[in-house]
Structure formats: structure tokens, C-alpha cells
């Protein structure tokens, strides 16, 4: 294994890790968006039921609270979606580097084989 092969393998592993991280971030974004939708549905339900509102210390039983909570969750979803895009872009870039290093390793092996054949031919003369 040449140094180029080792570097390509390292980049492949890094690309795989980045891709996996991107998938996890995308799932977290989907979960956050689903929670935000649920919070919005709860706010809409509370809007139709003002008898259930509780303006206590935390105000957790008012439509305004649930709308604000939904906005926070949607913001978290946006953050995870952005992180997912960045991780998958990193994976794409690193895998491109791995491909380049694999090509360099193949060229190096071909050059070594050519040199070995040349010197073998010199020995027979």
C-alpha cells in the first residue's frame, strides 16, 4: 500500500463519517419540523378552547406560548438542516479527494511497474 492509497483510505473514511453525520442531522431536522408542526396544531386547538388557557407564571397553556415554541423548534430544524447540507457537502469534497489520491496511487504503481520492467530488461543485456 502506497502513501497515496493510505491517504485515499483515510479520506474515504472521513467522507463516510461526514455523510453519516449529514444523515443524522437531516433526521434531527425532520424531527424538529415535526415537533414544530405538532406545537402549531396544539396552539390552534388551544385557540378554539379559551377556557383551557392558563396565564400562570410560565404561560405554557396559551396559544402564544405554543406558537413561540413552534417557532423555536422550526429554528432548530433550520439549524440542523444547514448542518446536514454542510456535512454532506464536506463528504462530497472529501470523497473527491479520495478519488484523486486513488488515481495518484494507480499512476505511481504503473510508474513503479514500468521502472521495474525497464531495469529487468537492462539486466538481461
N, C-alpha and C positions, 0 to 999 in steps of 0.2 A: 504494500500500500504506500503510495507516494504521499508527500505532504499535501498535494492538491486533493487527493482522494480523502484524506483526513479532514481537510477544511470543508470539502463538499458535504461530507457526512455530518459535520458539525452544523453547517448551515441548514441541511435537511432537517435535523432535529430541532433547530431553533424555529424553522418555518412551521413545523408540525405543532410545536408548543404555541406559537403565535396564532395559528389557525384555531387550535382548541380554545385558546383564551377568547378569541373573537366569537366563537360559537357560544361560549358561556356568557359573555357579555350580551350577545343578542338575545339569549334566553332570559336573562335578567331584565332586559329592556321590555321584552314581551310581557313578563310577569308584572312589571311596574305599570305598563299601559293597561293591563287587565285589572289591576287593583284600582287604578285611577277611574276606569270605566265603572267599576263597582261602587266606588265612592260617589261618583256623579249620579248613579242610579239611586243611591241611598239619599243623596241630597234632594233629588226630585221627589222621592217618596215622602221625605220629611216636609217638603214644601206643601204637599197636599194634606199633611196632618199637623197643623199648627198646635193642636192640643198636646202633642208629644214633645214640643220644644222645651228645652231646659236651659235657661240663661245662667246656669251656675258659674262657678269660678272658672272652669275650663271652656264652657260653651260648646262642649262636644256633641250636644244634641240639637244643633241648629243647622239649617241648610248652608249658611255662610261658612261654618266650620268645615263641613264636608266638601264644599266647593274648593276652599283653600287647600284642604288635604288632597283633593284630586289634582289640583294644580301642582302641588309639591311632588306627588307621585309621577305625574307626567314629566316634570322636570328631571326627576331621577331616570325615567325611561329615556329621555333625550340624551342624558349624560352617558348611560350605558350603550345606547345606540352609537353615539360618537366614538366611544372607546372600542366598540366592536368594529367599526369601519377602520379605525386606526390599526387595530391588531391584525385584521385581515389584509390590509394594505402592506403592513410590515411583513406578513407571511409571504405575500406575493413577491415582494422585493427580495427577501432572503432566499426564497426558492430560486429566483433568477440568478442570484449569486452562486448558489449550489450548482445550478446547471452550467454556469460559466466555468467553475472550478472542475467539474467533471470533464468538460471539453478540454481544459488545460491538461488534466491528468492523462487523457487519452492521447493528446498530442505528445506529451512527454514520454509515454510508454512507446509510441510509434518511433520517436526520435531515438530512444534507447535501443529499440529493436534494429533500427537501421544502422546505428553505430556498431552494434554487436555483429551484424551481418557483414559490415564493411571490414571490421577487424578480423573476422573469421576468414574472409576471402583473402586478406593480406597474409594470414598465417599459412595458407596453402601455397602461396607463390614462392 
